[in-house]
Amino acid sequence: MEALYLLVPLSVVLVFGALWIFFKASDNGQFDDLVGPALRVLQDDDSSSS
């Protein structure tokens, strides 16, 4: 029972920390274009000089 006095506040802090990191990444534009980089990998780039 005494472990709950440590684990409950620790889990609340962990959840708020994860939400803070998510919203900070969202504000910085981390999740703006999720499709573009995946499609860029598939494009054939023959214009490079070999």
CORLIN-V922676 format. One record per pair of residues at least 12 apart in sequence whose C-alpha atoms are under 6 Angstrom apart, sorted by the first residue. I is the first residue (numbers start at 1). J is the second residue. D is the distance in Angstrom with one decimal. If there is no record, write none. Layout:
i & j & d
I & J & D
I & J & D
This chain:
none
